[in-house]
Amino acid sequence: MRRKDTVIVSLITLLVILFLLPITFLLYTVVVNGLKVIISYGPRFFIDLPPNPGEGLGGIGPALEGSLYMVSLAVLISAPISIFTGVFLSFFERSKIASLIRASLELMVEFPTIVIGIVIFTILVVEIGLGLNGITAAMALAIVMLPYSTIQISEALRIPKKLYEEVAYSLGLTTWQVIKLVMYIGRRGIINGLLIGFAKIIGETAPIIFLTSSTANLYIKTFNTAVTGIPVMIYNYAFSGYSNLNEVAWGASFVLIILVTIIFVVVRKMAK
């Protein structure tokens, strides 16, 4: 290998190491501190109520339930919109409406999510009076999820559309039948898009900080029950002056990273 190639390879290796160092340090810190808390408290960490300030360890049961509830409801709201919009962008990508929709979605990806939370709070909580519950928080998360899932689904359907569209039409299939065929062939891409959106919103704090309760010991009883989520719980407990709440925040951070990692692994497996 020539000296110039050796220098370039060494430089690239150094840059990769510099890139991985902060990520490795971040993961190591969360895993060590969070796993220590979970092992110390035991499996009930996932179902128990959080502790009172300065009174030992507790669990993240209500926050975990609230996160899963809000995110699942957000997926139910966003999924059909993302799928049908993604199909429209794939099949009518040259139309002016499709171009406008795609540009709007790309803008939404860069949009500050905290603004979405403020707008939803103003409309649904202040004006309509729905209150701080899972529905209002799910609406904000659904809006955050929408551009990520839609863009991913439209890109996933583009390849099967190009491969099978002309063949399908030549066999006499209608446009709706062609769409169903392409959706069936690209079903993994559709699921991947929804999972990517799910992974995006499960750790979101900014859009729901105005829409959830700061109290982390409320289990869901009705649709109007105030809920909280793991990200909001971490945000509140990490800056608390009580060490036991700080430890619970570490444990909750570890759980959140595990959830996102599981989704990432599933997406990678399905993409192969």
Residue pairs with C-beta under 8 A, 6 or more apart in sequence:
1 9
27 257
30 250
30 253
30 254
30 257
31 254
31 257
33 247
33 250
33 253
33 254
34 250
34 251
34 252
34 253
34 254
34 255
34 257
35 254
36 250
37 45
37 57
37 247
37 248
37 250
37 251
37 254
38 45
38 251
38 254
38 255
40 57
41 48
41 57
41 58
41 59
41 251
44 59
45 57
45 59
45 60
45 251
46 59
46 60
46 61
46 64
46 255
47 59
47 61
47 64
48 58
48 59
48 60
48 61
49 58
49 59
49 61
49 62
49 217
50 58
50 59
50 60
50 62
50 63
50 216
50 217
50 233
50 237
50 245
50 248
51 57
51 58
51 244
51 245
51 248
52 58
53 240
53 242
53 244
53 245
54 242
54 244
55 244
56 244
57 244
57 247
57 248
58 244
58 248
59 248
60 216
60 230
60 233
60 248
60 251
60 252
60 255
61 219
62 216
62 217
62 218
62 219
62 220
62 227
62 228
63 216
63 228
63 229
63 230
63 232
63 233
63 252
64 230
64 255
65 219
65 220
65 227
66 134
66 212
66 218
66 220
66 227
66 228
66 229
66 230
67 202
67 229
67 230
67 231
69 134
69 138
69 220
69 227
70 134
70 137
70 138
70 141
70 208
70 212
70 227
70 229
71 138
71 141
71 198
71 201
71 202
73 134
73 135
73 138
73 142
74 138
74 139
74 141
74 142
74 144
74 145
74 201
75 142
75 145
75 194
75 197
75 198
77 138
77 139
77 142
78 141
78 142
78 143
78 145
78 146
78 149
78 197
79 149
79 194
81 146
81 150
82 145
82 146
82 149
82 150
82 153
82 193
82 194
82 197
83 153
83 183
83 190
83 194
85 101
85 146
85 150
85 153
85 154
86 149
86 150
86 151
86 152
86 153
86 154
86 156
86 157
86 190
86 193
87 153
87 154
87 157
87 179
87 182
87 183
88 98
88 101
89 98
89 101
89 102
89 150
89 154
90 154
90 157
90 158
90 161
90 182
91 161
91 175
91 179
91 182
92 98
93 99
93 102
93 154
93 158
102 151
102 154
105 146
105 147
105 150
105 151
106 147
106 151
108 143
108 146
108 147
109 147
109 148
109 151
112 206
113 144
113 204
113 206
113 207
114 206
114 207
114 209
116 140
116 143
116 144
116 207
117 140
117 206
117 207
117 208
117 209
117 210
117 211
118 210
120 136
120 139
120 140
120 143
120 207
120 210
120 211
121 136
121 210
121 211
124 130
124 135
124 136
124 139
125 131
125 132
125 136
125 210
125 211
130 136
131 224
131 226
132 211
132 212
132 213
132 226
132 227
133 223
133 224
133 225
133 226
133 227
134 220
134 223
134 225
134 227
135 223
136 211
137 207
137 208
137 211
137 212
137 227
137 229
140 207
140 208
140 211
141 201
141 204
141 207
141 208
143 207
144 200
144 201
144 204
144 207
145 197
145 198
145 200
145 201
146 197
148 193
148 196
148 197
148 200
149 193
149 194
149 196
149 197
150 193
151 193
152 189
152 192
152 193
152 196
152 197
153 189
153 190
153 193
153 194
155 189
156 186
156 188
156 189
156 190
156 192
156 193
157 182
157 183
157 186
157 189
157 190
159 186
160 182
160 185
160 186
161 182
161 186
164 178
164 181
164 182
164 185
165 178
165 182
168 177
168 178
168 181
169 178
173 181
183 190
188 270
188 271
191 270
192 267
192 270
192 271
195 263
195 266
195 267
195 270
196 267
198 263
199 260
199 263
199 264
199 267
202 256
202 259
202 260
202 263
203 230
203 231
203 256
203 260
204 231
205 231
205 232
205 234
205 235
208 229
208 231
208 232
209 232
209 235
212 226
212 227
212 228
212 229
212 232
213 226
213 227
213 228
214 228
214 232
214 236
215 226
215 228
216 228
216 232
216 233
216 236
216 237
218 225
218 226
218 227
218 228
219 225
220 227
230 252
230 255
230 256
231 256
233 248
233 249
233 252
234 249
234 252
234 253
234 256
237 245
237 246
237 248
237 249
237 252
238 246
238 249
240 246
240 249
